[in-house]
Every structure is written in structure tokens, then in C-alpha cells.
Amino acid sequence: MNKELAYWVATSAISGVGTQTFNYILKKFKRLQRFWQVSDEQVRELRIDSKTKDSIIEFRKKVDPKVYLEKVYEIGIKVSTIPDRDYPANLRQIQDCPPVLYYKGTLIPADDLAIAVVGSRAATIYGRQVTEKLVSSLVMSGLVIVSGLARGIDSIAHRSALDAAGRTIAVLGSGVDTIYPPENMRLAEEIVKNGAIVSEFPLGFPSVPSNFPARNRIISGLSLGVLVTEAAVDSGSLITAGQAAEQGREVFAVPGPITSKMSEGANKLIKEGVHPATEAADILEILDIERKQLQISSKESPLKGKPKDKTQAKILSVLDGEAKHIDIISRETGLTIDKVNSALSMMEINGFVKNYGSGVWGS
């Protein structure tokens, strides 16, 4: 993957190239380095909209992928792509996971035990109190807190996690070099030391309302479940709750005063069937956290040595610690696609390889 990294990052930075278009390009060219080498005429033949084709052609003229990646590293930003080992496992499971994540801080296996805490930007005293109480208890139970660094409940959730000596992850609707709102700059710096700030948006990308639905799917995608602590009926956190349900995540809501407009959204969710949460135990039991903690702590180390089967050993030798598309594995081993597919399936069962989706496999 190292040889491809610069091309993944640069491709993700092209205006108009979202997850769907990125995956289309990857499937067509197998290696993104090839995509950067084809002629403008070949770009014009792609089955994508004309505006995006223009963006691709213009961007390729101005940007050298390797120089672009160096610029990212120079300002202290890290990147993680779907085939990388540090790419969040929960996020990889969703259908439209971002091909590239930009981040500051650290991404670690313990982040698999995460819950998103979201709610209104105009938090009431009640909203603050229940968020602080629940987040503190969840952190002490070993959960990582994910939120969106917005004003109100998001900021309270991050701050409460840090105050409880826990980890927290902030998902931005801008590039990670553009903190919004600006008054959360100091909070963001603390999060970097005790978690991460992440984004799928490239450097310099501004925070605009149209980015938030995409950001919200990452908030829920990183998490085992979503907790809405306080929300009005028009709160964006209800969108996050809906996306979580679509992703197969558990959704929780804190019941609030029936006289408060700021609790109407959370109360509505409960009436529609989400789990009511009045204490951390309500969440921990449904998420089966104790069992998941045991699974993470007892994960076996990668297998040593090589497979006994000659075909499998040949494939492992070609992968050599990288992630490659199955077509490339077939070409480099001289084996048919069917034979490679069969061998990879057995190798996955035995722990020699991982399936990253879209035909990409890694050792």
C-alpha cells in the first residue's frame, strides 16, 4: 500500500471525488497510480459527471501526489486508508466508509469500543448534567467517546471524557487543519493528546452545513452505538441517529422533561423505539461491552511463519505486508482469479490475510 498511498490521498482531495466516485475509479484502474498516468481523453471516457472530470484533469495538472502527501505530513497530519491496519475497524464495516481519513492524534484498537454522544448545540442545564454524568460513567467503563466538536452537547461530551481521563475522538466537517468553531481550538489540542481529531475532508476544506451529513455518518460509523442526550425535533443529531440505525448500530436517547422543546427530539426517538438510557448500565448491557472487551484483550497475535499450502505461500509472498487488489495478486502470482479467490478465503479463515473489501486483500 505504501507505493499507492500518495495516489489515494491525492485522489481523495480532488473536488467532486467522493466515496462512490473514488471506489469507481479504484475498481476501474486497480491501482490509483495508473489513474494518475492515463490521458485526459481517458478521463473524459469515465462514467462520471462532466464537472468532476474537469476537476480531475485540472487537479492532475497542478498537483504532484507525492508532494501533496509530503505537505500533509509537514503540518503534522497523518492519513489512514481502508487497507491500513490503523484504519478504524468499526468504520470499515459501513457501506460508504471514506477511502482516506486525515487525522491528528492516535487511532488505536481500543477505539473499537466507542460510543457516539451527540445532541443540541444549544444545550440546557439538564442536557449538560446528563451528558457529563453518562459520559463520565461510560469512560470509567472503558468506552471511547466520539462526537463532532460542535458547540453544545458535542463539546460537553468531549470535555467530560477528558475530565474523566478517557479517550475521545472528534469528527470534523472540515479539514483537520481547520478547527470549527474557533473557540474549540484549545479543546481540539487536548483531544489530540488523548485521542484524535479526524476528517475525510482534505486540507483547507471549510466547515459548511452541507458537510455535516457526511461527517455524521462517520461519527456513527466509528461507534458501536449513538447516544442522543438532548435534542430538539430539528436537531442534526437525529440525522446521526437515523444513519446509525441504517448502519446497524444501536441508538439510545435520554428522556427529558416533556415541557422542554430541547428534549422533544430525544423523547420522539424513544417513542419510535430507540433504547431509553438513564444510566450507563442501560448502554453497557445492550452493547454487551464486557464480552467485546474480552474479545479485544484476547485477540491472537498474527500467525508466524508461512502457510503450508504452496499456492497460499505464493500469494503471501506477493502481498509482502501490503494490500493489493485481487486482479494484481492474480497477475503477479500467475494464478487464475478463481484459484486466488479460493486460496484467499482459506487464508482469511486461518488468519494469514484480511479482506478490506472492494477486492482488496492484505497480509
C-alpha positions in Angstrom: 0.0 0.0 0.0 2.9 2.4 0.7 3.6 2.8 -3.0 -0.1 3.7 -3.6 -0.6 5.9 -0.5 0.2 9.3 -2.2 -2.2 8.5 -5.0 -5.0 7.5 -2.6 -4.6 10.8 -0.7 -4.3 13.0 -3.8 -7.3 11.3 -5.4 -9.4 11.8 -2.3 -8.5 15.5 -2.4 -10.0 16.2 -5.9 -13.2 18.2 -5.8 -16.2 16.1 -6.7 -14.5 12.8 -5.9 -16.5 11.4 -3.1 -16.6 7.8 -1.8 -18.7 6.5 -4.6 -16.6 8.1 -7.4 -13.3 7.1 -5.6 -14.4 3.4 -5.5 -15.5 3.5 -9.1 -12.0 4.8 -10.1 -10.3 2.3 -7.9 -12.3 -0.6 -9.4 -11.6 0.5 -12.9 -7.9 1.1 -12.7 -7.0 -1.3 -9.8 -4.0 0.9 -8.9 -4.5 4.7 -8.5 -1.0 5.4 -9.8 -2.4 4.2 -13.2 -5.3 6.6 -12.9 -2.9 9.5 -12.5 -0.9 8.4 -15.6 -3.8 8.0 -18.1 -4.5 10.7 -20.7 -7.1 13.4 -20.3 -9.0 11.7 -23.1 -9.3 8.5 -21.0 -10.6 10.6 -18.1 -13.2 12.0 -20.4 -14.4 8.5 -21.1 -15.1 7.8 -17.4 -18.7 7.3 -16.3 -18.8 10.3 -14.0 -20.2 13.8 -14.3 -18.5 16.4 -16.5 -17.8 18.8 -13.7 -15.9 16.1 -11.8 -14.0 15.1 -15.0 -12.9 18.8 -15.3 -11.8 18.8 -11.7 -9.7 15.7 -12.2 -8.0 17.0 -15.3 -7.2 20.4 -13.7 -6.1 18.9 -10.3 -3.7 16.4 -12.0 -2.1 19.3 -13.9 -1.4 21.3 -10.7 -0.7 18.6 -8.1 2.1 16.0 -7.7 0.6 13.3 -5.4 3.9 12.7 -3.6 4.5 16.4 -3.0 0.9 16.7 -1.7 1.4 13.9 0.8 4.6 15.4 2.0 2.7 18.7 2.6 0.2 16.8 4.7 2.9 15.2 6.8 4.8 18.5 7.2 2.0 20.1 9.1 1.6 17.1 11.4 -1.3 15.4 9.9 -1.5 11.6 9.5 -3.5 9.6 7.0 -5.1 6.2 7.1 -6.6 4.4 4.2 -9.1 1.4 4.1 -6.3 -1.2 3.7 -4.2 0.2 6.5 -4.0 -1.6 9.9 -4.8 1.6 11.8 -8.0 2.3 9.9 -10.8 2.0 12.4 -12.4 -1.4 12.3 -15.9 -0.2 13.0 -15.8 2.4 10.3 -14.5 -0.1 7.7 -17.8 -2.1 8.2 -20.1 0.6 6.9 -21.1 0.6 3.2 -19.8 4.1 2.4 -16.7 4.2 4.6 -14.3 7.0 3.5 -11.3 5.7 1.5 -9.0 8.1 3.3 -9.0 9.5 6.8 -6.9 12.5 7.7 -6.2 12.7 11.5 -4.2 14.2 14.3 -3.5 12.2 17.4 -3.7 8.4 17.6 -6.0 5.7 16.4 -5.7 2.5 18.4 -7.5 -0.9 18.7 -9.2 0.2 21.9 -11.2 2.8 19.8 -13.3 -0.2 18.6 -15.1 0.2 22.0 -16.6 3.6 21.1 -20.0 5.2 21.6 -21.0 8.5 19.9 -22.6 11.1 22.1 -24.5 13.8 20.3 -27.2 16.4 20.8 -28.2 20.0 20.6 -25.8 22.9 20.0 -28.0 24.9 22.5 -27.6 22.7 25.5 -29.7 23.3 28.6 -28.5 22.8 32.2 -30.3 19.5 32.1 -28.6 18.5 28.9 -25.2 19.4 30.3 -25.8 17.5 33.5 -27.0 14.2 31.9 -24.2 14.4 29.3 -21.5 14.9 32.0 -22.9 12.1 34.1 -23.3 9.5 31.4 -20.1 10.2 29.6 -18.1 10.0 32.9 -19.6 6.6 33.7 -19.1 5.3 30.1 -15.5 6.3 30.1 -14.9 4.7 33.5 -16.4 1.5 32.0 -13.8 1.6 29.2 -15.6 3.3 26.3 -14.2 5.8 24.0 -16.4 8.9 23.3 -17.0 10.0 19.7 -18.6 13.3 18.8 -18.4 16.2 16.4 -16.6 19.1 18.2 -19.7 21.3 17.7 -21.0 23.7 20.3 -23.2 22.4 23.0 -23.6 18.7 23.7 -20.6 17.7 21.4 -18.2 19.9 23.3 -19.6 18.8 26.7 -19.2 15.2 25.7 -15.5 15.7 24.6 -14.7 17.7 27.7 -16.4 15.2 30.1 -14.4 12.4 28.5 -11.1 14.2 29.0 -12.0 15.2 32.6 -12.6 11.5 33.3 -9.2 10.7 31.9 -10.7 8.9 28.9 -10.1 8.9 25.2 -12.3 10.9 22.8 -12.4 11.2 19.0 -13.7 14.4 17.3 -15.0 14.1 13.7 -14.9 17.3 11.8 -17.0 18.7 8.9 -13.9 20.5 7.6 -10.2 19.6 7.0 -8.4 18.7 10.2 -6.3 21.8 9.7 -9.4 23.9 10.0 -11.0 23.8 13.5 -14.6 24.9 13.8 -15.9 26.6 15.9 -12.7 28.5 16.6 -13.4 28.7 20.3 -12.9 24.9 20.4 -9.2 25.2 19.3 -7.9 24.5 22.8 -10.3 21.6 23.2 -9.1 20.2 19.9 -5.5 20.4 21.1 -6.4 18.4 24.2 -8.3 15.8 22.2 -5.2 15.3 20.0 -3.2 14.4 23.1 -5.9 11.9 24.4 -7.5 10.6 21.2 -7.8 12.0 17.7 -9.5 14.6 15.5 -10.4 13.0 12.2 -11.9 14.0 8.9 -12.5 12.7 5.4 -12.1 16.2 4.0 -8.8 17.3 2.6 -6.5 20.2 3.8 -8.1 23.6 3.9 -11.6 22.3 3.3 -14.0 24.8 5.1 -16.7 23.8 7.5 -20.1 24.3 5.7 -23.5 22.9 6.6 -23.6 20.6 3.6 -20.6 18.7 5.0 -22.4 17.7 8.2 -24.5 14.7 6.9 -21.2 13.1 5.6 -19.5 13.9 8.9 -22.4 12.4 10.9 -22.1 9.1 9.1 -18.5 8.8 10.2 -19.5 9.7 13.8 -21.9 6.8 13.9 -19.7 4.6 11.8 -16.8 4.8 14.3 -19.1 3.8 17.1 -20.9 0.7 18.4 -23.9 2.9 19.1 -25.2 6.5 19.3 -26.4 8.2 22.4 -28.6 11.4 22.0 -28.5 13.1 25.4 -30.6 16.2 24.4 -32.1 17.3 21.1 -34.9 19.3 19.7 -37.0 17.8 16.9 -35.0 19.7 14.2 -31.6 18.8 15.7 -29.0 17.4 13.4 -28.3 14.7 16.0 -31.5 13.0 14.9 -29.9 12.6 11.4 -26.9 10.9 13.1 -29.3 8.6 15.0 -31.0 7.7 11.7 -27.7 7.0 10.0 -26.6 4.9 13.0 -29.8 2.7 12.6 -29.1 2.3 8.9 -25.6 1.2 9.7 -26.9 -1.4 12.1 -25.8 0.4 15.2 -27.7 0.7 18.5 -29.4 4.0 19.2 -30.0 5.4 22.7 -31.8 8.5 23.9 -32.1 10.2 27.3 -35.7 11.0 28.2 -36.2 14.7 29.0 -38.8 17.0 30.5 -42.0 17.0 28.5 -42.1 20.8 29.0 -38.7 21.3 27.3 -38.5 21.8 23.5 -34.9 20.8 23.7 -35.9 17.3 24.7 -38.7 16.8 22.1 -36.3 15.2 19.6 -34.9 12.7 22.2 -38.4 11.9 23.5 -39.6 11.4 19.9 -36.8 8.9 19.3 -37.8 6.9 22.4 -41.4 6.8 21.2 -40.2 5.5 17.9 -38.4 2.6 19.6 -34.8 3.5 20.4 -33.4 2.4 23.7 -34.1 4.8 26.6 -30.9 5.5 28.6 -30.9 6.9 32.2 -27.7 5.3 33.3 -24.5 3.9 31.7 -25.7 0.3 32.6 -28.5 0.7 30.1 -26.0 1.2 27.3 -23.3 -1.3 28.5 -25.8 -4.2 28.7 -27.2 -3.7 25.2 -23.8 -3.2 23.7 -22.5 -6.3 25.5 -19.4 -4.4 26.4 -17.9 -6.9 28.8 -17.8 -9.6 26.1 -16.4 -7.1 23.5 -13.6 -6.1 25.9 -12.6 -9.7 26.3 -12.5 -10.1 22.6 -10.2 -7.2 22.1 -7.9 -8.2 25.0 -7.7 -11.8 23.8 -7.1 -11.1 20.1 -4.4 -13.5 18.9 -1.2 -12.2 17.5 -0.8 -12.5 13.7 0.3 -16.0 12.8 4.0 -16.5 12.4 5.6 -18.4 9.5 4.0 -19.3 6.2 1.1 -21.4 5.1 2.0 -25.0 4.2 -0.1 -24.8 1.0 2.2 -23.7 -1.9 -0.5 -21.6 -3.5 -1.2 -19.7 -0.3 2.5 -19.3 0.4 2.9 -17.8 -3.1 0.1 -15.3 -2.5 1.5 -14.3 0.9 4.9 -13.7 -0.7 3.4 -11.4 -3.3 1.4 -9.4 -0.7 4.6 -9.0 1.4 2.9 -6.9 4.1 1.0 -4.7 1.6 -2.7 -4.6 0.5 -3.4 -5.4 -3.2 -6.4 -5.8 -5.4 -7.2 -9.4 -6.3 -6.5 -8.7 -10.0 -3.0 -7.6 -9.2 -2.5 -10.7 -7.0 -3.6 -12.8 -9.9 -1.3 -11.1 -12.3 1.8 -11.2 -10.0 1.3 -14.8 -9.0 0.3 -16.1 -12.4 -2.7 -17.8 -10.8 -6.3 -17.6 -12.1 -8.8 -15.3 -10.3 -10.8 -18.3 -9.2 -7.8 -20.0 -7.7 -6.7 -16.8 -5.9 -10.2 -16.3 -4.5 -10.3 -19.8 -3.2 -6.9 -19.6 -1.6 -7.6 -16.2 0.0 -10.8 -17.5 1.6 -8.9 -20.2 3.3 -6.1 -17.8 4.2 -8.6 -15.4 5.8 -10.0 -18.2 7.9 -6.5 -19.1 9.1 -5.6 -15.5 9.9 -3.0 -15.0 7.2 -4.8 -12.3 5.3 -7.5 -9.7 5.8 -10.3 -8.8 3.4 -10.6 -5.0 3.1 -13.5 -5.0 0.7 -13.7 -3.9 -3.0 -11.4 -6.8 -4.0 -8.5 -5.5 -1.8 -6.6 -8.0 0.4 -3.7 -7.5 2.7 -1.3 -9.7 4.8 
